[in-house]
Amino acid sequence: MILIYEYAICGNLTHFLADADKRRHITWAQRLQICIGVATSLNYLHTGFKEDNIVIHRMVDSGSIWLNDNMEARISDFGLSIFTPKSQSQVYSDVVVNGAYTDPIYREGGIVKTEIDVYSLGVVMFEMLTGMLVDDQRSIGDVEPQRMIRLVRRYYDVGLENIIDPHIRDQIDRLSLHLVKEIAFRCISLNIKERPTMSIIIKTIKEALDIHRRSIKRATKNFSTETKIGYGRFGSVHRGQLSERWQSRSAAFKRRYSNYGQAEVEFFNELKLMSSFHHDNIIGFIGYCDEENEMIIVTDDSINGSVYQHLKDPNKRRCLTWHQRLKICLGTARGLKYLHSGLGERGRVIHRDAKSRNILLDDKMETKICDFGLSILISRNQQLVYEVPVGTDYYIDPIYEESGFLKTETDVYTYGVLLFEMLSGVLAFHHQIETKAQPLMNMVRRYYADEPDILVDPLIKDQVDSQSLSAFIEIAHECISFNLKDRPSMNRIIKRMEELLEFQTHGAASIINLRSDQHQDPLSSLIPLEEIKRATKNFSTETQIGYGGFGSVHRGQLSERWQSRSAACQRRYSNYGQSRRNQQLVYEAPLLWVTIMYIDHIYRRKRFPQDRNGCVHIMKTKAQNSDEYGQNATNADEPDILVDPLIKDQVDSQSLSAFIEIAHECISFNLKDRPSMNRIIKRMEELLEFQNHRAASTNTLQSHQNQRLEDFLVPLEDIQMAVGNFSLDQLAGGGGFGSVYKGQLSERWQNRTVAIKRLNQKGYQGKNEFRNELELIFRFQHVNIIPFIGYCDQGNEMIIITEYAVNGSLDRHLEDPKKRGGLTWEQRLRICLGAARGLDYLHSGSGKNKKVVHRDVKSGNILLGENLEAKICDFGMSRADPKNKESTGIYTKAAGTSYYIDPVYQESGKLRTQSDVYSFGVVMFEMLSGLMAYRRKHFGDGKPQYLINLVRRYYTGGLYILIDPLIKDQTDTRSFLTFQEIAYECISMNYKERPTMEMIIDRIEEALGYQVSFSIEFIC
């Protein structure tokens, strides 16, 4: 048997290390690159290169590592390697000994794990560092000669520099040596749990690669003033472009003064921290240089400079809108939260100098925190640290400056200063706001309570809503409190900034309560009666805009003391109920109209049809133009009676029906029929989303209510032109039903990119199924149902045209490891939520539409739009049921897809909405596990089983092992438990125990809420 490999022209690594001349020419950087190459190859083997299996090499040594002409590593010798399922945590096998490269734990126990390759790689790394082969012996001092690994273990803590290869000793900087020796020593740990994964090894070695001084000098034109973009007590910052080795990227070079007292300490402290950071709001670390007294840190270039520069320059400050300032504040808070939350198992970081000069802005004006020279790493459980106070005047926390006690709240204070800088447009150390010559913080403390408007930058004053301003100032003022306990956490700050940003983006309607007035004394809102009388012209009929049993409502304008606000005053009659004499409530205007509607009053004027129980059914209502605006309403049993004529042409009839339905439930005389606020909110969100998408929907879509199906007929020649006469190049998918093509229709059809489903004339979907699907999809109107565009039934053709979902079907994402890896747990939850909403729409029925049971819910029939929003498709098997029919089910010939079809329906032939619920539960478990329903997998010694069998087997005590490994680390426990619980209810063998889609939506939203909260903490 002969195996043929590519020829590695430079031979194997053993030959290089054994030959002093060859070894002399392998630089430290090259050795690190070789180690990265080996680790990358092993990582490929260990993480599963084929489906769910991995390879453990077992014979990693310098002889199995070959080098090509670019000195790139290639692993060989797989004769004794083991191929095993990824899920199998350990394998027993005959021990294969490879001298001192062999893991002693494996040699003793015979358990094969990926960690045995990690041990062997650690040995190779020390060979690279020492220049010794594993069996070479060397004596240090008077000690007898010992083999390499024994020397490493003996001298690791003290004296390791004595066994470093002399050919590279001068090339190795301290940080690089520290990183490499530490990770290599962890590899050969006799505690298998301490050994790192290959991905961690790769990351660490990459961090050890520095950037040569000559490359930096070339990039910065020898540190010329032309490239200088900043300076400070530490040194200067230059901008330049790195060489091709660094992807020719634009970078910032922070060059420290070597004669600065703490330069070296701060330099290595900053390096140690920055090399471990990874966050969108922390400046990206590229590399460093530690040559010839140079101490240079290289980071990503933030092309828009610092916040300080923008605030200092009036022209730049003018361009900073209030919205942008809020975004910058939010980004900074997220970056600080990341530092304060702890870096994995490491401690928390306190920045100590998070001033506006250290907040950079990239090309998209995104925040990047920089300069960690003064930052300090503290233990996760260490609540208080004493440090000699350092920082920048006007930004440093006065409590820390006085006491030396350092806490995360120290950064919160500095952040508060930044907030007031952003609000006022004045830097902390400037002594002027308008004409008042005082430092910023003095001004803040003086005018915060009574005259906050003085603190607002005149350039943005007209952009800032008063409610937004008060909430912003409140949180900023808490940050600079002299009581540490009153300072908010970065979590709370982020939440408040997000609310303010949402408020600023969408206006007051988007946020009902900013909580800024939660603890406000009611007396602080007291307005003198004389002021109100003046505004309302002594409650004259001229200013009256409403009345009722409670009293009257007047419009008026308050005085300058109240910012000349237009307001509405509610005056209660002193003889009405519990009202107090002369009590008025004042609300901010503008008011668009006043609606006072009494259903019983309308009923007295117009008789409505009643059912046998005497109940009045109002399908659609419309307020009539009159003084009472609604008290003269008529004819509630006609479609358009109670709709405001001013918005009649804006309201889709389907949307209106759903709106009136939920509103009518609210006023039910049966308390049990009244919906919860949760259900109301969910319905309103759906209606709002529907209304937002309405204008962009197919054919302007008056929900197809006034159009016939025939209006959507697309000529066959137009379709043939769109898909190149059904060319294979245009084929996007297919199945038993036929084929799906991607094509672009002509100008007559707005050049739309579409999916063209051509049914197989001999397939299981015949003319009846084709017409059934057409009649259904033609009437559907929901953001989570694939939009219908047209059809063709010329000759024997059966073609349905829908919107093209650019991201394909869900099953393709789950089947492809790369695509699946790109689907986060949060995205999976959102996809499930969208699909559930689509099914809820089908099951609920709306207006004239009947309830619909899909009958073939599966991941292959859930398409993903541009933003991964779910779109349910393929209604060939779907069945409609009259909306008012009880959920007793209808009998049909069981149809669906194996592994997804409801076993109760399959056995009984009785179709209910619960059949879709079962299938959806299967999809939910596919999303959780990353395993397709029709794939088999086994755990431990168990036999391979299909997904649902595995779920039922492990649900009670071990379902956690079913979580897709690609998302396991990102999944919040509460989110997982909530999701798995509702998913398991979906697949109950008792269909009565299965939840409705409405209940499923509520639980997925709950799981999503947990996950979003967790993700913020996890990322930050």
BELVEN-V699101 format. One record per helix or strand of 2 or more residues. SS is the DSSP state (~ for helix, > for strand). FROM is the first residue (numbers start at 1). TO is the last residue. Records with the same first field share a line. If there is no record, write none. Layout:
SS = FROM-TO + FROM-TO
This chain:
~ = 13-18 + 20-24 + 28-46 + 62-64 + 99-101 + 104-109 + 115-130 + 148-155 + 160-163 + 169-171 + 174-187 + 192-194 + 198-208 + 213-219 + 225-227 + 244-246 + 263-274 + 307-312 + 314-319 + 322-341 + 356-358 + 398-403 + 408-424 + 440-447 + 452-455 + 461-463 + 466-479 + 484-486 + 490-506 + 508-510 + 522-525 + 529-536 + 560-562 + 599-605 + 648-650 + 653-666 + 671-673 + 677-694 + 698-700 + 709-712 + 716-722 + 728-730 + 747-749 + 767-779 + 810-815 + 817-821 + 825-844 + 859-861 + 903-908 + 913-929 + 947-962 + 968-970 + 973-986 + 991-993 + 997-1019
> = 53-56 + 65-67 + 73-75 + 82-85 + 91-92 + 111-112 + 137-138 + 146-147 + 228-231 + 235-241 + 250-256 + 285-289 + 296-300 + 348-350 + 359-361 + 367-369 + 376-378 + 385-386 + 405-406 + 544-548 + 551-557 + 566-572 + 584-588 + 731-735 + 738-744 + 753-759 + 788-792 + 799-803 + 851-853 + 862-864 + 870-872 + 879-881 + 890-891 + 910-911 + 936-937 + 945-946
